[in-house]
Amino acid sequence: MYKRIVVCVDGSETSQKALTAALQMARDSGGQVRIIHIIEELAQLVAYDPYGGYPGDLTKVLHDSGVKLLNDAMDIAKAAGVSAEQLLIESRGKRLADVVTQAAADFNADLLVVGTHGRRGMGRVLLGSGAEQIIRQAELPVLVIRSSETEEVKP
């Protein structure tokens, strides 16, 4: 059984499902969970100002949103009776897979749980697959939670 589980949350429906799965597994095994949220540099580049760098407002919004996501996830973990901790990571200049796998290694995790949006075709080519990168790079088991078949997948 898995005792040290890292789960990534980003506010999507699939990350909520991943959180639920991670908490259930931890509760069943008497384990603990580290809930992580990553602020990606790419999200900040959308509002990049060539004269002043990153707008402070966007950075604050992303940070505050991440804190709220983590706090909400911690409330869910507490209600489930699972020992949990949270970690907000800013990944400036780092690949998502590098950041996630390092967070798992730092926690000495024996399982990593991630959601995937199930993009296909051009959406996958343009946006990439964070889950796929993580699976390829991780040196520990990765549980990937997919969106439901009836859920609309957006590119």
N, C-alpha and C positions, 0 to 999 in steps of 0.2 A: 504494500500500500504506500501511497505517496504521503509524506509528512510535511514537506516544505514546498509549497506551491506558489508560483508567481503567476499573476493574472494581469493582463493589460486591459485597461478601460479607456474608451474614447467617447462615450456617450451614445454610441450606436446601439441598435437593437441586438446585434450579434455580440457586442462586448458585454451587454447586460446578460445575455445567455451564457457567455463564457464565465462571467462572475458567478452566476448561479451554479454552474457546473463545478467550478473550483471550490466554492464554499461547501457544496454538498459532499465533494470528495474529502475535503479537509475535516468536515464534521464527522463523516463516517470513519475516518482513520485516526481521529484525534490529532490531526495535523494543524498547521498554521499557514496563513496566506499573507503574501506581500502583494498589495494592490498597487500597480504603477500606472501613471499617466505620463505620456511623453509629449512635450511641446516641440513640434518639429520646426526646424528652421524654414522649411518650404512654406509652411503656413504663414510665417512672418514675411516672407519675400513677396507675397501677394500685394502687400501694401508698402513695399520698399520705397523709400524716398532717396533718390540718388544724391541729394545734397546733405542729408542729415542722418542717413542710416535707417534704423528701424524706428517707426513712430512709437513714442512712449505709450500712447493710448492703446495701440494694438497689443503691445507686449503685456501691458497690464490686464487687458481683457482676456488674453490667452491664459495668463497666469491665474487670474481669478476664476476663470471657467474650469481650469484644471483642478484647482483647490476644491471647488464645489463638487465636481465629479468624484473626487477622491473622498470627500467628506460624506457624500451620499452613499458611496460604496461601503465606507466604514460603518455607516448606520445599518446597512443591510447585513453586513458581517456580524455586527453586534446582535442584531435581532435573530440571526441564525445561530448564535452562540458559538461563533468561530473566532479563535484568536487570530487577529489580523493587524497589520501595520500598513501604512501608505507611504508612497514615495512619488514626488513630482520631479521629473527630469526635463531639463532643457537640453536639446540635442544639437546645439549649434555646430554645424560642420561635420556631424557624425551621421552615419547611416542608421536607419531605424533598427535593423537587425543587430548591428553592433551594440547599440544602446540597450536593447532588450536582453540580449544574451549576456551582456556584462552585468545587468541588474540581477539576472538569475544566478550568475556565478557569485556575485557579492552576497547573495542571500543563501548560498549553498543549496539552491533549489534542486529538487529531484523531479519536478514536473513544471512545465510552462504551459499556460492555457491562453489561447488567443482566439479572437473571433475573426472571421473573414467575410467580406461582402460578396464573395463569389462572382467577381467581375469576370467577364469573358470578352474575347474579341478585342476591339479597339479600346474599350475602357480599360482593360487590363494592360494593354500595350502602353497607353498614355499615362495611366496612374500607377502602374506596377502592382505588385502584390506583396504587401508587407509580410503577410503570413507566410508566403512562399519563401521569402528571403530568410525569415526566422527559422523555418523548418530546415533549410539548407545549411544554415550556420550553427544552429544549436547543437550542443554536445550532450543534451539531455532530452528525454521524451517531450514531445510537443503535442498537446491535444488541441485540435483545431475545431472550433464550433462554427458551422456554416449557417447562413440564413435559411429560413424555412423555404420550401419549394413554392409556397403560395405568396411569399413576401416578394414585393416588386424589387428587383435589383436595378439600381441606377448606375449608369456609367460614371 
